[in-house]
Amino acid sequence: MKRGILGGTFDPIHIGHLRMAIEAKEAFGLDEVVLEVAHVSPFKLDHEAAPPEVRFQMVSLAVEGTPGLEAGRTELDRPPPSFTVDTLESYAGDDLVLILGADSLADFPAWREAERVAALARLAACSRPGFPVEQVVSALPEALASRVVPFSAPLLDVSSTDLRRRLREGRSVRYLIPNSVIRFIEESRLYL
């Protein structure tokens, strides 16, 4: 199976995550893209996230009815923190593409076993606001840069941090988060 993996805290999931997954699926002819929910990101240990099962439920709602997108709980079923290398190894046998925004790619050399991650999956990266993918790739060590395949996705300036702030302030997040997820957030009284 040709599978894409898009990992994240997804606190909350938003249209930027979903468009990136769909664009990568189409660009690389992937059978499936799994949006893997991080239990605890090693880069966000100081961030108090919504509980992992709640974030998984939001991702499940967001991808419901979208062919080829799946919510992943591989990282939730392991003790934290979440490391991409372990997640990719759990999909052994699949042709893997790790989907990254260029902002995450910029930090890639600091990831646990970055070279092993790059050996387990092709690295598919798209630009993010303030992070042109070509510029980020050119700053990587050659061994990693050679494994990156850029792809195009709409340059949506949406962040979960901003969305949490908007929700705390009682501002609308309509058209930034799927309606099913907004309903879940409102019913669960998240981010207040």
BALOBA-1460 file (C-alpha; in Angstrom, 3 decimals):
// residues 192
<rec num="1" residu="m" x="0.000" y="0.000" z="0.000"/>
<rec num="2" residu="k" x="1.179" y="3.503" z="-0.848"/>
<rec num="3" residu="r" x="0.510" y="5.359" z="2.389"/>
<rec num="4" residu="g" x="1.060" y="8.933" z="3.495"/>
<rec num="5" residu="i" x="1.582" y="9.802" z="7.131"/>
<rec num="6" residu="l" x="0.771" y="13.299" z="8.403"/>
<rec num="7" residu="g" x="1.511" y="13.510" z="12.099"/>
<rec num="8" residu="g" x="0.557" y="16.235" z="14.476"/>
<rec num="9" residu="t" x="-0.962" y="17.309" z="17.729"/>
<rec num="10" residu="f" x="-4.093" y="18.467" z="15.853"/>
<rec num="11" residu="d" x="-5.170" y="20.708" z="18.722"/>
<rec num="12" residu="p" x="-7.553" y="21.335" z="16.967"/>
<rec num="13" residu="i" x="-7.378" y="19.943" z="13.444"/>
<rec num="14" residu="h" x="-8.089" y="22.582" z="10.787"/>
<rec num="15" residu="i" x="-8.420" y="23.125" z="7.054"/>
<rec num="16" residu="g" x="-4.664" y="23.589" z="6.631"/>
<rec num="17" residu="h" x="-4.019" y="20.052" z="7.888"/>
<rec num="18" residu="l" x="-6.796" y="18.606" z="5.749"/>
<rec num="19" residu="r" x="-5.796" y="20.413" z="2.545"/>
<rec num="20" residu="m" x="-2.175" y="19.353" z="3.029"/>
<rec num="21" residu="a" x="-3.288" y="15.699" z="3.381"/>
<rec num="22" residu="i" x="-5.507" y="15.859" z="0.280"/>
<rec num="23" residu="e" x="-2.909" y="17.684" z="-1.837"/>
<rec num="24" residu="a" x="-0.224" y="15.124" z="-0.903"/>
<rec num="25" residu="k" x="-2.602" y="12.223" z="-1.605"/>
<rec num="26" residu="e" x="-3.227" y="13.555" z="-5.091"/>
<rec num="27" residu="a" x="0.357" y="14.653" z="-5.810"/>
<rec num="28" residu="f" x="1.884" y="11.297" z="-4.873"/>
<rec num="29" residu="g" x="-0.953" y="8.967" z="-5.892"/>
<rec num="30" residu="l" x="-1.342" y="7.692" z="-2.339"/>
<rec num="31" residu="d" x="-3.907" y="5.027" z="-1.491"/>
<rec num="32" residu="e" x="-4.390" y="6.510" z="1.951"/>
<rec num="33" residu="v" x="-3.209" y="9.346" z="4.168"/>
<rec num="34" residu="v" x="-3.235" y="8.657" z="7.896"/>
<rec num="35" residu="l" x="-3.445" y="11.696" z="10.145"/>
<rec num="36" residu="e" x="-1.513" y="10.323" z="13.118"/>
<rec num="37" residu="v" x="-2.473" y="11.991" z="16.372"/>
<rec num="38" residu="a" x="0.568" y="12.544" z="18.589"/>
<rec num="39" residu="h" x="0.168" y="11.436" z="22.185"/>
<rec num="40" residu="v" x="2.668" y="14.050" z="23.333"/>
<rec num="41" residu="s" x="4.929" y="15.760" z="20.833"/>
<rec num="42" residu="p" x="8.554" y="15.916" z="22.035"/>
<rec num="43" residu="f" x="8.649" y="19.455" z="20.578"/>
<rec num="44" residu="k" x="5.550" y="20.568" z="22.505"/>
<rec num="45" residu="l" x="6.216" y="19.260" z="25.999"/>
<rec num="46" residu="d" x="5.393" y="22.716" z="27.423"/>
<rec num="47" residu="h" x="2.083" y="22.885" z="25.519"/>
<rec num="48" residu="e" x="-0.953" y="21.735" z="27.476"/>
<rec num="49" residu="a" x="-2.963" y="20.052" z="24.748"/>
<rec num="50" residu="a" x="-6.520" y="18.760" z="24.805"/>
<rec num="51" residu="p" x="-6.525" y="15.111" z="25.924"/>
<rec num="52" residu="p" x="-5.228" y="12.698" z="23.271"/>
<rec num="53" residu="e" x="-8.519" y="10.815" z="22.896"/>
<rec num="54" residu="v" x="-10.373" y="14.109" z="22.418"/>
<rec num="55" residu="r" x="-7.944" y="15.162" z="19.681"/>
<rec num="56" residu="f" x="-8.312" y="11.725" z="18.045"/>
<rec num="57" residu="q" x="-12.085" y="12.150" z="18.105"/>
<rec num="58" residu="m" x="-11.778" y="15.563" z="16.408"/>
<rec num="59" residu="v" x="-9.525" y="14.120" z="13.680"/>
<rec num="60" residu="s" x="-11.958" y="11.229" z="13.176"/>
<rec num="61" residu="l" x="-14.830" y="13.687" z="12.733"/>
<rec num="62" residu="a" x="-12.773" y="15.845" z="10.360"/>
<rec num="63" residu="v" x="-11.891" y="12.983" z="7.979"/>
<rec num="64" residu="e" x="-15.253" y="11.217" z="8.146"/>
<rec num="65" residu="g" x="-16.633" y="10.784" z="4.639"/>
<rec num="66" residu="t" x="-13.390" y="11.791" z="2.907"/>
<rec num="67" residu="p" x="-12.131" y="8.848" z="0.842"/>
<rec num="68" residu="g" x="-8.503" y="8.001" z="1.514"/>
<rec num="69" residu="l" x="-8.126" y="10.008" z="4.739"/>
<rec num="70" residu="e" x="-7.959" y="8.136" z="8.037"/>
<rec num="71" residu="a" x="-7.467" y="9.106" z="11.676"/>
<rec num="72" residu="g" x="-4.463" y="7.286" z="13.123"/>
<rec num="73" residu="r" x="-3.970" y="6.245" z="16.705"/>
<rec num="74" residu="t" x="-0.663" y="4.370" z="16.461"/>
<rec num="75" residu="e" x="1.026" y="6.974" z="18.647"/>
<rec num="76" residu="l" x="-1.850" y="7.056" z="21.138"/>
<rec num="77" residu="d" x="-1.516" y="3.338" z="21.749"/>
<rec num="78" residu="r" x="2.131" y="3.688" z="22.830"/>
<rec num="79" residu="p" x="3.541" y="5.376" z="25.922"/>
<rec num="80" residu="p" x="4.430" y="9.050" z="25.273"/>
<rec num="81" residu="p" x="6.233" y="10.964" z="23.940"/>
<rec num="82" residu="s" x="5.537" y="10.277" z="20.268"/>
<rec num="83" residu="f" x="8.448" y="9.739" z="17.905"/>
<rec num="84" residu="t" x="7.927" y="9.592" z="14.147"/>
<rec num="85" residu="v" x="10.566" y="6.903" z="13.709"/>
<rec num="86" residu="d" x="8.511" y="4.506" z="15.858"/>
<rec num="87" residu="t" x="5.319" y="5.354" z="13.978"/>
<rec num="88" residu="l" x="6.902" y="4.733" z="10.579"/>
<rec num="89" residu="e" x="8.364" y="1.424" z="11.758"/>
<rec num="90" residu="s" x="4.862" y="0.309" z="12.732"/>
<rec num="91" residu="y" x="3.864" y="0.647" z="9.044"/>
<rec num="92" residu="a" x="6.716" y="-1.588" z="7.822"/>
<rec num="93" residu="g" x="5.979" y="-3.088" z="4.421"/>
<rec num="94" residu="d" x="4.093" y="-0.065" z="3.105"/>
<rec num="95" residu="d" x="5.529" y="2.418" z="0.617"/>
<rec num="96" residu="l" x="5.588" y="5.430" z="2.962"/>
<rec num="97" residu="v" x="5.508" y="9.161" z="2.356"/>
<rec num="98" residu="l" x="5.928" y="11.406" z="5.390"/>
<rec num="99" residu="i" x="3.968" y="14.618" z="4.790"/>
<rec num="100" residu="l" x="5.446" y="17.770" z="6.299"/>
<rec num="101" residu="g" x="4.943" y="21.482" z="6.221"/>
<rec num="102" residu="a" x="8.198" y="23.324" z="5.574"/>
<rec num="103" residu="d" x="8.005" y="24.757" z="9.108"/>
<rec num="104" residu="s" x="8.279" y="21.203" z="10.495"/>
<rec num="105" residu="l" x="10.898" y="20.285" z="7.893"/>
<rec num="106" residu="a" x="13.096" y="23.121" z="9.182"/>
<rec num="107" residu="d" x="13.280" y="21.305" z="12.548"/>
<rec num="108" residu="f" x="13.710" y="17.870" z="10.970"/>
<rec num="109" residu="p" x="17.478" y="17.475" z="11.683"/>
<rec num="110" residu="a" x="16.647" y="17.687" z="15.436"/>
<rec num="111" residu="w" x="14.138" y="14.810" z="15.262"/>
<rec num="112" residu="r" x="14.976" y="11.519" z="16.931"/>
<rec num="113" residu="e" x="16.776" y="9.341" z="14.364"/>
<rec num="114" residu="a" x="16.146" y="11.783" z="11.519"/>
<rec num="115" residu="e" x="18.301" y="9.768" z="9.117"/>
<rec num="116" residu="r" x="16.328" y="6.614" z="9.932"/>
<rec num="117" residu="v" x="13.041" y="8.493" z="9.390"/>
<rec num="118" residu="a" x="14.318" y="9.624" z="5.979"/>
<rec num="119" residu="a" x="15.265" y="6.023" z="5.155"/>
<rec num="120" residu="l" x="11.823" y="4.700" z="6.121"/>
<rec num="121" residu="a" x="9.801" y="7.225" z="4.102"/>
<rec num="122" residu="r" x="10.106" y="9.750" z="1.343"/>
<rec num="123" residu="l" x="9.776" y="13.236" z="2.783"/>
<rec num="124" residu="a" x="7.025" y="15.222" z="1.058"/>
<rec num="125" residu="a" x="7.095" y="18.892" z="2.007"/>
<rec num="126" residu="c" x="5.045" y="21.929" z="1.076"/>
<rec num="127" residu="s" x="5.569" y="25.610" z="1.800"/>
<rec num="128" residu="r" x="3.986" y="27.214" z="4.839"/>
<rec num="129" residu="p" x="3.612" y="30.947" z="5.523"/>
<rec num="130" residu="g" x="7.111" y="32.250" z="6.214"/>
<rec num="131" residu="f" x="8.710" y="28.927" z="5.247"/>
<rec num="132" residu="p" x="9.262" y="28.533" z="1.488"/>
<rec num="133" residu="v" x="9.981" y="24.837" z="0.968"/>
<rec num="134" residu="e" x="12.884" y="25.405" z="-1.445"/>
<rec num="135" residu="q" x="14.636" y="27.668" z="1.067"/>
<rec num="136" residu="v" x="14.161" y="25.166" z="3.918"/>
<rec num="137" residu="v" x="15.403" y="22.257" z="1.781"/>
<rec num="138" residu="s" x="18.529" y="24.201" z="0.787"/>
<rec num="139" residu="a" x="19.412" y="24.648" z="4.487"/>
<rec num="140" residu="l" x="19.199" y="20.896" z="5.258"/>
<rec num="141" residu="p" x="22.190" y="18.555" z="5.248"/>
<rec num="142" residu="e" x="22.517" y="17.022" z="1.770"/>
<rec num="143" residu="a" x="21.705" y="13.491" z="2.986"/>
<rec num="144" residu="l" x="18.306" y="14.725" z="4.206"/>
<rec num="145" residu="a" x="17.691" y="17.301" z="1.466"/>
<rec num="146" residu="s" x="18.044" y="14.616" z="-1.197"/>
<rec num="147" residu="r" x="15.106" y="12.713" z="0.359"/>
<rec num="148" residu="v" x="12.701" y="15.692" z="0.186"/>
<rec num="149" residu="v" x="10.158" y="15.909" z="-2.615"/>
<rec num="150" residu="p" x="8.393" y="19.292" z="-2.645"/>
<rec num="151" residu="f" x="4.705" y="19.472" z="-3.511"/>
<rec num="152" residu="s" x="2.232" y="22.324" z="-3.852"/>
<rec num="153" residu="a" x="-0.599" y="23.035" z="-1.455"/>
<rec num="154" residu="p" x="-2.638" y="26.197" z="-0.879"/>
<rec num="155" residu="l" x="-0.685" y="28.564" z="1.353"/>
<rec num="156" residu="l" x="-3.229" y="28.759" z="4.177"/>
<rec num="157" residu="d" x="-2.132" y="30.876" z="7.125"/>
<rec num="158" residu="v" x="-4.052" y="28.914" z="9.752"/>
<rec num="159" residu="s" x="-2.619" y="27.698" z="13.039"/>
<rec num="160" residu="s" x="-4.067" y="25.695" z="15.887"/>
<rec num="161" residu="t" x="-2.604" y="28.230" z="18.334"/>
<rec num="162" residu="d" x="-4.561" y="31.047" z="16.693"/>
<rec num="163" residu="l" x="-7.721" y="28.926" z="16.540"/>
<rec num="164" residu="r" x="-7.524" y="28.124" z="20.271"/>
<rec num="165" residu="r" x="-7.132" y="31.845" z="20.972"/>
<rec num="166" residu="r" x="-10.139" y="32.681" z="18.790"/>
<rec num="167" residu="l" x="-12.233" y="30.065" z="20.573"/>
<rec num="168" residu="r" x="-11.214" y="31.388" z="24.019"/>
<rec num="169" residu="e" x="-12.217" y="34.876" z="22.872"/>
<rec num="170" residu="g" x="-15.585" y="33.658" z="21.600"/>
<rec num="171" residu="r" x="-14.694" y="34.481" z="17.981"/>
<rec num="172" residu="s" x="-15.856" y="32.481" z="14.983"/>
<rec num="173" residu="v" x="-13.724" y="29.697" z="13.532"/>
<rec num="174" residu="r" x="-16.246" y="28.868" z="10.823"/>
<rec num="175" residu="y" x="-14.595" y="27.839" z="7.520"/>
<rec num="176" residu="l" x="-11.290" y="27.301" z="9.358"/>
<rec num="177" residu="i" x="-12.331" y="24.081" z="11.128"/>
<rec num="178" residu="p" x="-14.777" y="21.477" z="9.751"/>
<rec num="179" residu="n" x="-18.336" y="22.013" z="10.999"/>
<rec num="180" residu="s" x="-18.471" y="18.589" z="12.665"/>
<rec num="181" residu="v" x="-15.378" y="19.494" z="14.693"/>
<rec num="182" residu="i" x="-16.774" y="22.915" z="15.606"/>
<rec num="183" residu="r" x="-19.929" y="21.233" z="16.932"/>
<rec num="184" residu="f" x="-17.798" y="18.793" z="18.941"/>
<rec num="185" residu="i" x="-15.704" y="21.665" z="20.380"/>
<rec num="186" residu="e" x="-18.828" y="23.611" z="21.339"/>
<rec num="187" residu="e" x="-20.566" y="20.592" z="22.903"/>
<rec num="188" residu="s" x="-17.409" y="19.597" z="24.792"/>
<rec num="189" residu="r" x="-16.708" y="23.210" z="25.811"/>
<rec num="190" residu="l" x="-13.092" y="22.887" z="24.693"/>
<rec num="191" residu="y" x="-10.625" y="25.769" z="24.624"/>
<rec num="192" residu="l" x="-12.670" y="28.063" z="26.868"/>
